[in-house]
């Protein structure tokens, strides 16, 4: 195995493209090193992206905030403008693992690990986050929900990597939130998770909404009926109840040791309703 | 397999080592540099016994490669005391009997020091959340939390 720490995205891509066997990108390493230890991953070359300036920065752009692929979630939580503008994404990333994990784990890593229970992914999808995917010949901006194709599977080619993730600028009177259920208060993997993003007009009527649920299917689920239930309403009790029902209906969970199908279908609706209430408060400008 | 040459700073001292590409920082610290204060509990980032700081950021040294340490500033449990003078956290852990078998203690101390640097006046809830990634199978945590709160109080006076 080789270890490389290139200084530019171009060099990183060239290393992946030129890898004889399997190349793996090392951002925070909180999944990769565990996989290597258990024998699940045996890369021929590890490409550490933390020396690439574009991947280590959080930058305001015309269209939103660009978060480098190697930015740790602790750095995101400490970035005031990021936490204020996209609280749902920042709090979702902040739920992953311990303080120690927070010091290393990244949004791009959480996404590319491909876990159906990844906390930051529903939150990113709800606000329309876009991953900047760079390959040898071209770069493309891809909606986050197009990256993961199944448990542990992603749509990136062998010689492609994510350089950054754009959190698009929010319209006025917008709010987002993410909630998950775990059996304890910290240090666990989502049994179910729900992210809601919504925008209100000046009269308080919802004009746009996205409802994304996680850990209740092989991939995240975009609950369009849930969003429809909110749009055109003042996000009152009845609308939230309808959204809750739509989420429970859309969930396709498995039974496992962490939760039964019935429980997951129920609780994902409850989480979505509560996340909707928080997103509403945020859209109205209160915490 | 050729080894990687790494120059780094550990507890303020220049350090150099050779390591394999897949060798963790924890293994480098313990097996190559003789810094055996950091412990391996789980080896998968769940228990926090291997906690160190990298450029001031708390991380699990079992989830980081030794090669990544190039040019970084590493802080380990060995850097906590000032010569023979214990750090207030160490003194308070002794006073409160906040340890039994001791395997988790270095990790708790490094993590608690990092907490108090970020937040000199944490609430009990903040202490418990910050230390959620450090597992102790002996004490039931109560004495550890009390020791950290007490050390924080004393350090604010200083």
Boltz contact constraints between the chains, C-beta under 6 A:
constraints:
  - contact:
      token1: [A, 1]
      token2: [B, 21]
      max_distance: 6.0
  - contact:
      token1: [A, 1]
      token2: [B, 22]
      max_distance: 6.0
  - contact:
      token1: [A, 2]
      token2: [B, 21]
      max_distance: 6.0
  - contact:
      token1: [A, 3]
      token2: [B, 4]
      max_distance: 6.0
  - contact:
      token1: [A, 3]
      token2: [B, 21]
      max_distance: 6.0
  - contact:
      token1: [A, 3]
      token2: [B, 67]
      max_distance: 6.0
  - contact:
      token1: [A, 29]
      token2: [B, 63]
      max_distance: 6.0
  - contact:
      token1: [A, 30]
      token2: [B, 45]
      max_distance: 6.0
  - contact:
      token1: [A, 30]
      token2: [B, 63]
      max_distance: 6.0
  - contact:
      token1: [A, 33]
      token2: [B, 63]
      max_distance: 6.0
  - contact:
      token1: [A, 34]
      token2: [B, 44]
      max_distance: 6.0
  - contact:
      token1: [A, 98]
      token2: [B, 132]
      max_distance: 6.0
  - contact:
      token1: [A, 98]
      token2: [B, 133]
      max_distance: 6.0
  - contact:
      token1: [A, 99]
      token2: [B, 58]
      max_distance: 6.0
  - contact:
      token1: [A, 99]
      token2: [B, 130]
      max_distance: 6.0
  - contact:
      token1: [A, 99]
      token2: [B, 133]
      max_distance: 6.0
  - contact:
      token1: [A, 100]
      token2: [B, 48]
      max_distance: 6.0
  - contact:
      token1: [A, 100]
      token2: [B, 51]
      max_distance: 6.0
  - contact:
      token1: [A, 100]
      token2: [B, 58]
      max_distance: 6.0
  - contact:
      token1: [A, 100]
      token2: [B, 59]
      max_distance: 6.0
  - contact:
      token1: [A, 100]
      token2: [B, 60]
      max_distance: 6.0
  - contact:
      token1: [A, 100]
      token2: [B, 133]
      max_distance: 6.0
  - contact:
      token1: [A, 103]
      token2: [B, 57]
      max_distance: 6.0
  - contact:
      token1: [A, 103]
      token2: [B, 58]
      max_distance: 6.0
  - contact:
      token1: [A, 103]
      token2: [B, 59]
      max_distance: 6.0
  - contact:
      token1: [A, 104]
      token2: [B, 59]
      max_distance: 6.0
  - contact:
      token1: [A, 186]
      token2: [B, 132]
      max_distance: 6.0
  - contact:
      token1: [A, 187]
      token2: [B, 132]
      max_distance: 6.0
